[in-house]
Amino acid sequence: MRIQPVLVAGRRSCPRPDCIPLLVAAACAVLLAMAGTVWGAPAKPVFGFEDAVARARDSAAQPFQDPRGGVPDFLMKLSYDQWRDIRFRPEQSLWREEKLPFEVQFFHAGFFYDRSVAVNVIDANGVWPLKFKAGMFDYGDNTFKEPMPPLLGFAGFRLHYPINRPDYRDEVAVFLGASYFRSLGQHQGYGLSARGLAVDTGLESGEEFPYFREFWMQKPSAKDRQITIYALLDSPSLTGAYQFVVRPGKSTVMNVQGRVFLRREVKKLGLAPLTSMFFYGEAANRRPVDDFRPEIHDSDGLLIDSGAGENIWRPLINPERLFINAFQSNNPAGFGLLQRDQNFDHYQDQEANYGLRPSTWVKPLGEWGQGHVELIQIPTNSEKNDNIVAFWVPDEIPPPQGPPLSFDYELHWRAASDENWHTSGKAVATRTAAGPAEGVRLVLVDFKGGLLAKLPAMLPDDAPLEAVVSVSEGGEVLEKQLFKLTQAEAWRLVFQVRRKDASTLDKVLPNTGRMSPLELRAFIKQGKDVLTETWSYAVWP
């Protein structure tokens, strides 16, 4: 590009020598403006969310190409312990030598991680792909007859940042396997996971698992307390672009933006999916295994803020068969899988430390419209299996090759004791037992906190507490009691429920030898004031 003479005050030259710097400065300003920037304003990012969206849009217009097969067979035959013995060398961590607040370590492909992902770093100079090097890893006792492929790539990565003490960078987030990722808050251990998207989950046709095939990480500065990551999602049915802004701390918060393009029609999309494990809890009268631990679970309930003034608490179960529930809502304020019970005495497991599992809350940003929160509970005979899934299902899905499905939300990973999603009383324990007669079930629910905590055991006659209990078609509540449980500083609701006749659903369904469950709802009120969240549960009398 040629530099033309700069006119100053209508002249092509300046009679004074000190005018030359002004001419140079003016010329530089003009050139910078022509280049799309001005002094004092940041330059356009070399790669941003819209670039990831463009990649997803272009990819959706092309047939799906499955990248599996790039991981050699000798790595795929590794056992879990052999794969775990391959450890990333901490001294190889990304940005360690620069002493930045964030560091990144990587996972090796193999075991059941049969696809490698591309990882790129964004800095002021451009976008740089990170190359796999075998020297990044300590292979432990593993010996291989074949060399590692030079273009192997990584299975995933983990972020490190100091959240527990300033001199140590804790592991605060992991992106590994399909579209799974997880995080935690201060003084916690890993538990439940999140996913980028759920496709046809719980349908007879089978579930499709999209996966993140490429990541771009924005290099942080020395003062940054958050890191931005872009991701490209892919599957036979769709593509997607994601932006994650991760802010670790006492409560680690992820700001998520998603844009999904459909290649073909899908029956069900689950947004902001959460995946957890529930083996058994205090409601299990017969433990599925002979075990000393009173409870085993990563999460113990689903909480939903309907956005219409009602908070619903659904305790989790390990059902005998697949059990799916839908909670209708219009523009929900949030939902999440929580680990409310943090009492070590209730688990007695000093290794797993289930009481330190994080709770994860999904907070929609903007309007999500009409749809439902879906809870899927799958039978399991082991604590090794994630059998709980919860996500938002929108009523409207864009057509294939149409505009993207756009959704933004926050993920809060925190201890349930720090929860402030609502201030009402909470259902903190659910127990059931056989009733006094055949076909009768005894149900006990403990409510705690909120205004309940200030109420005495003896209330005046003009301000009594009332427990409102309802049951689905085909069932009836026989009796109920509500009293203050001074030993636990809680209010206990006790009632009996039985099936009086078959529901309409049971009459039209084939006889399977087992009736559908009775759905229960309960809350406590004083006059017109509702003092607690709505407890929701299912029993099979």
C-alpha angles and dihedrals in degrees: 000000000000120000111227123208112274118234115222117187089344095304134105094218141032124229094212124073092221089063092071095079089052090054091049092048092049091049092050091049091052093048092049092049090051089051091057101260140081133205113281095022125098119250120246110277114258089228129011144158094285089057090054089048090052090051091051092047092050092046092051089058090059130068115266115264115200109217094198114125098058093099110081120242095244090063093046090055093059117119120233092259092048092051091047088054089066103087131183113241107243092214087064092059115136112258094005094122090051090052093227119169091248127056128185128212127184140225124229121239118245141076100063095336093101098163128062120214128219115240124196134183122218119207136154091281100051145279117317125191115225111231124217115242123182089217089069089073138062106217095198114199093346117116123188128195091206126059121246112265108253092225096046097123126195134295092219143304145245132221123226125200134152108259101142101039132001097238098055130061107221124205102257106166140015130198107193135141127016105332095325123133135160141188143176143206133238117316093003137122127223118276130142124026136219128217136208093236142343118221122196091338113179095012124128089236089068134249125283117214115211115201138203105248099177137023134194119198121199108224108240126224123239090263099044118120094185137048130211122219128182122201138190115217121202140179139144090272104039152356130222144189120217136187120198120190105189120199110180121202144104083323111025110216126198119194106206129194119185134186116181127192120195122223091186139359118289126195098218136013122195115203123204093004120197123199125197146152130252117174102160141326142180092304092062107099091179115039114222090228136032097255136147093223115098093209138015120188143116091213131017104193152010117239121197128188101200093199089235098086099276127109116198124201117197114185112217125243138188098235127205090234137013108301122192127183130183124203110198119220143157114223097344117213092218150310137203149166109249137193098211096164105077097158110125090207089065092059107027090198112129092179103047093033093197091182089068095058114123125244115225124211126193113211113187116220111213125355118322093185127210121348142093144267107241124206118196119190117188126194114252135179095196140049087228092077125081101222103164125082129174128176145143118265114199117213092223124055121182115246121256113281088015131114117309125267103245124202134160127190147150126242116208116196109192147127114284089230087066093051115129100167090121136000099216124109114284133221101239102173138023124192133171136188142169112288129230093271137037113280093019122118125201115216127192123188125181118207122194141173135021116069090337090075091064097050121101122229090248112056127190116261092245094055108042125161117242128200111212110205126178133179132199125253114302096029138088137196110234102191140339140198132193122194141150114266099210093184091064099027088239140113114245123211114199123183143151126231133187140174111251098180142346118287122237088257093054091050094057099038121085115266105264095167093253130079123227114263126267111246114221132196128184141168138162125241138175111211106314093337117101107214102184144039117263113268113215125190144149129227134184107213 
